[in-house]
């Protein structure tokens, strides 16, 4: 266990000087940001493709186009 903490502290001592060399006013997403964006884009593409396939399988029963009878009015309705 102490070996892992020693290697972690050694890695941090080597990475800290590299971080100091970076311009602190410039922020970029880097490779990790691109990878996350690409994975999200592929996931959305896959979900859209799946949704399109599932929506194509849906079969709604169509209502018949029989004419509906006209409502009848009586003399009582006309007096209103």
Contact map, one row per residue, 1 for C-alpha under 8 A:
11111000000000000000000000000000000000000000000000000000000000000000000000000000
11111100000000000000000000000000000000000000000000000000000000000000000000000000
11111110000000000000000000000000000000000000000000000000000000000000000000000000
11111111000000000000000000000000000000000000000000000000000000000000000000000000
11111111100000000000000000000000000000000000000000000000000000000000000000000000
01111111110000000000000000000000000000000000000000000000000000000000000000000000
00111111111000000000000000000000000000000000000000000000000000000000000000000000
00011111111100000000000000000000000000000000000000000000000000000000000000000000
00001111111110000000000000000000000000000000000000000000000000000000000000000000
00000111111111000000000000000000000000000000000000000000000000000000000000000000
00000011111111100000000000000000000000000000000000000000000000000000000000000000
00000001111111110000000000000000000000000000000000000000000000000000000000000000
00000000111111111000000000000000000000000000000000000000000000000000000000000000
00000000011111111100000000000000000000000000000000000000000000000000000000000000
00000000001111111110000000000000000000000000000000000000000000000000000000000000
00000000000111111111000000000000000000000000000000000000000000000000000000000000
00000000000011111111100000000000000000000000000000000000000000000000000000000000
00000000000001111111110000000000000000000000000000000000000000000000000000000000
00000000000000111111110000000000000000000000000000000000000000000000000000000000
00000000000000011111111000000000000000000000000000000000000000000000000000000000
00000000000000001111111000000000000000000000000000000000000000000000000000000000
00000000000000000111111100000000000000000000000000000000000000000000000000000000
00000000000000000001111111000000000000000000000000000000000000000000000000000000
00000000000000000000011111100000000000000000000000000000000000000000000000000000
00000000000000000000001111100000000000000000000000000000000000000000000000000000
00000000000000000000001111110000000000000000000000000000000000000000000000000000
00000000000000000000000111111000000000000000000000000000000000000000000000000000
00000000000000000000000001111100000000000000000000000000000000000000000000000000
00000000000000000000000000111111110000000000000000000000000000000000000000000000
00000000000000000000000000011111110000000000000000000000000000000000000000000000
00000000000000000000000000001111111000000000000000000000000000000000000000000000
00000000000000000000000000001111111100000000000000000000000000000000000000000000
00000000000000000000000000001111111110000000000000000000000000000000000000000000
00000000000000000000000000001111111111000000000000000000000000000000000000000000
00000000000000000000000000000011111111100000000000000000000000000000000000000000
00000000000000000000000000000001111111110000000000000000000000000000000000000000
00000000000000000000000000000000111111111000000000000000000000000000000000000000
00000000000000000000000000000000011111111100000000000000000000000000000000000000
00000000000000000000000000000000001111111110000000000000000000000000000000000000
00000000000000000000000000000000000111111111000000000000000000000000000000000000
00000000000000000000000000000000000011111111100000000000000000000000000000000000
00000000000000000000000000000000000001111111110000000000000000000000000000000000
00000000000000000000000000000000000000111111111000000000000000000000000000000000
00000000000000000000000000000000000000011111111100000000000000000000000000000000
00000000000000000000000000000000000000001111111110000000000000000000000000000000
00000000000000000000000000000000000000000111111111000000000000000000000000000000
00000000000000000000000000000000000000000011111111100000000000000000000000000000
00000000000000000000000000000000000000000001111111110000000000000000000000000000
00000000000000000000000000000000000000000000111111111000000000000000000000000000
00000000000000000000000000000000000000000000011111111100000000000000000000000000
00000000000000000000000000000000000000000000001111111110000000000000000000000000
00000000000000000000000000000000000000000000000111111111000000000000000000000000
00000000000000000000000000000000000000000000000011111111100000000000000000000000
00000000000000000000000000000000000000000000000001111111110000000000000000000000
00000000000000000000000000000000000000000000000000111111110000000000000000000000
00000000000000000000000000000000000000000000000000011111110000000000000000000000
00000000000000000000000000000000000000000000000000001111111000000000000000000000
00000000000000000000000000000000000000000000000000000111111100000000000000000000
00000000000000000000000000000000000000000000000000000000111110000000000000000000
00000000000000000000000000000000000000000000000000000000011111000000000000000000
00000000000000000000000000000000000000000000000000000000001111100000000000000000
00000000000000000000000000000000000000000000000000000000000111110000000000000000
00000000000000000000000000000000000000000000000000000000000011111000000000000000
00000000000000000000000000000000000000000000000000000000000001111100000000000000
00000000000000000000000000000000000000000000000000000000000000111110000000000000
00000000000000000000000000000000000000000000000000000000000000011111000000000000
00000000000000000000000000000000000000000000000000000000000000001111100000000000
00000000000000000000000000000000000000000000000000000000000000000111110000000000
00000000000000000000000000000000000000000000000000000000000000000011111000000000
00000000000000000000000000000000000000000000000000000000000000000001111100000000
00000000000000000000000000000000000000000000000000000000000000000000111110000000
00000000000000000000000000000000000000000000000000000000000000000000011111000000
00000000000000000000000000000000000000000000000000000000000000000000001111101100
00000000000000000000000000000000000000000000000000000000000000000000000111111100
00000000000000000000000000000000000000000000000000000000000000000000000011111110
00000000000000000000000000000000000000000000000000000000000000000000000001111111
00000000000000000000000000000000000000000000000000000000000000000000000011111111
00000000000000000000000000000000000000000000000000000000000000000000000011111111
00000000000000000000000000000000000000000000000000000000000000000000000000111111
00000000000000000000000000000000000000000000000000000000000000000000000000011111
